[in-house]
Amino acid sequence: MAVEVGDKAPDFELQDQHGVPLRLADLRGRRVVLVFYPLAFSGVCHGELSALRDDFVGSAPKDVHVLTVSVDSVFAHRAWADQEGFSFPLLSDFWPHGEVARAYGVFDDERGVAVRGTFVIDGEGVVRWKAVNPIPSARDITEYHRVLATIPQ
């Protein structure tokens, strides 16, 4: 079942690239841009996360927290983050495999990875915007700024 705009965002706890657990509910009071992607070290994912790093994170409002999620292991995320200079959380949905992506309705059972789903969550934990792209189609992160401008802090 897919998460829709207006739904309460499913809570989760996943480890980031440093093995530190991060729980969505702990970010209440802040807006969250939750970005699911298929796999680390892949071409389109590299472009998207580099765009987040270069064109979004530094210019996002201070109350916005960027979280990225894939089925890669913590160790793969750490290697990729170190190589690319990603300082935002790369969360591992490794085990149970794809559980969080499934909860949001963005897991591709046939391929065993998440599709490109983005959810903007307000400070109360409600999904205010979502976009889901097929695996080969990159997202336009300039849309995130436009959407955040419409969601109160």
C-alpha distance (Angstrom), angle and dihedral (degrees) to the residues before:
residue distance angle dihedral
M1 . . .
A2 3.80 . .
V3 3.78 123.5 .
E4 3.80 110.1 -118.3
V5 3.79 133.6 -160.2
G6 3.80 108.0 -80.2
D7 3.83 93.9 31.0
K8 3.77 122.6 118.1
A9 3.79 106.7 -103.7
P10 3.82 110.8 -111.4
D11 3.78 109.5 -109.1
F12 3.79 119.4 -125.0
E13 3.76 142.6 167.6
L14 3.81 119.1 -143.1
Q15 3.79 134.8 161.6
D16 3.78 120.5 -109.0
Q17 3.81 125.6 -139.0
H18 3.82 89.7 -78.1
G19 3.81 94.3 51.8
V20 3.80 91.9 -105.9
P21 3.82 113.7 141.8
L22 3.79 115.7 -123.4
R23 3.80 122.1 -167.5
L24 3.80 120.5 -161.2
A25 3.81 92.3 -143.7
D26 3.82 89.1 60.5
L27 3.81 88.4 66.2
R28 3.82 95.3 61.8
G29 3.78 109.7 137.8
R30 3.81 91.2 38.2
R31 3.77 129.2 82.2
V32 3.79 115.2 -116.9
V33 3.79 131.1 -153.2
L34 3.81 103.3 -157.9
V35 3.81 112.5 -165.0
F36 3.82 122.3 -170.9
Y37 3.81 117.4 -164.9
P38 3.81 133.4 175.7
L39 3.81 106.6 -121.3
A40 3.78 143.5 -13.7
F41 3.80 118.0 -113.5
S42 3.82 92.9 28.2
G43 3.81 122.8 125.9
V44 3.80 104.4 -115.5
C45 3.81 92.3 37.9
H46 3.81 89.8 51.5
G47 3.80 90.2 53.0
E48 3.79 93.6 47.8
L49 3.80 96.9 47.0
S50 3.80 91.1 43.7
A51 3.81 88.3 53.7
L52 3.82 89.6 50.2
R53 3.82 88.9 51.2
D54 3.81 96.4 43.7
D55 3.80 104.9 31.5
F56 3.78 108.9 23.3
V57 3.80 118.7 26.4
G58 3.81 95.8 59.4
S59 3.80 94.4 45.8
A60 3.81 99.1 39.9
P61 3.81 117.3 109.4
K62 3.80 112.5 -88.8
D63 3.83 93.7 -111.5
V64 3.83 92.5 57.9
H65 3.78 118.6 101.0
V66 3.83 118.1 -164.6
L67 3.81 117.1 -148.4
T68 3.80 124.5 -180.0
V69 3.80 124.0 -164.9
S70 3.80 134.7 -167.1
V71 3.80 137.1 152.0
D72 3.81 91.3 -107.8
S73 3.80 118.9 118.1
V74 3.79 123.3 -101.1
F75 3.81 87.5 -108.8
A76 3.82 93.8 55.0
H77 3.80 89.7 47.6
R78 3.80 91.5 50.5
A79 3.81 92.4 50.9
W80 3.80 91.9 47.0
A81 3.82 94.5 45.0
D82 3.81 91.2 49.3
Q83 3.80 92.2 47.6
E84 3.81 95.0 46.9
G85 3.80 102.2 32.2
F86 3.81 95.0 -117.4
S87 3.80 106.4 167.4
F88 3.81 98.1 174.2
P89 3.82 118.6 88.4
L90 3.81 116.7 -77.7
L91 3.79 101.1 -164.0
S92 3.79 122.7 -154.3
D93 3.81 116.1 -132.7
F94 3.81 87.6 176.8
W95 3.80 100.6 125.1
P96 2.89 129.8 58.8
H97 3.78 75.5 28.4
G98 3.81 110.9 -110.1
E99 3.80 94.8 -17.7
V100 3.80 94.9 143.9
A101 3.81 93.6 43.1
R102 3.82 87.8 51.6
A103 3.82 90.9 50.5
Y104 3.81 88.9 55.7
G105 3.81 93.3 43.6
V106 3.81 95.6 -116.3
F107 3.81 102.5 109.0
D108 3.80 118.3 115.7
D109 3.82 103.6 -147.0
E110 3.79 92.9 -168.4
R111 3.81 94.5 55.9
G112 3.81 98.2 29.6
V113 3.82 94.4 -129.0
A114 3.79 139.1 93.4
V115 3.78 120.7 -94.2
R116 3.80 117.5 -131.4
G117 3.78 102.1 -75.3
T118 3.80 125.2 163.1
F119 3.80 124.5 -171.0
V120 3.80 125.4 -174.7
I121 3.80 109.0 -154.2
D122 3.80 124.1 -167.0
G123 3.80 126.5 -136.2
E124 3.80 91.1 -90.1
G125 3.80 92.1 56.9
V126 3.81 96.7 -105.3
V127 3.81 121.4 137.5
R128 3.82 106.4 -118.9
W129 3.83 99.4 173.6
K130 3.76 138.4 9.2
A131 3.78 139.0 -177.8
V132 3.78 125.9 -173.0
N133 3.79 120.3 -167.9
P134 3.79 129.0 -177.4
I135 3.81 115.3 -103.2
P136 3.83 96.5 -96.6
S137 3.84 94.7 47.3
A138 3.81 117.7 87.3
R139 3.79 120.4 -145.0
D140 3.79 125.4 -121.0
I141 3.79 106.0 -121.7
T142 3.82 92.5 -166.1
E143 3.80 84.5 77.4
Y144 3.82 89.7 65.2
H145 3.82 92.0 65.5
R146 3.81 91.5 49.6
V147 3.79 92.2 49.3
L148 3.81 94.6 46.3
A149 3.82 89.7 52.9
T150 3.83 87.9 63.5
I151 3.82 96.2 49.6
P152 3.81 116.7 78.3
Q153 3.79 118.3 -123.2
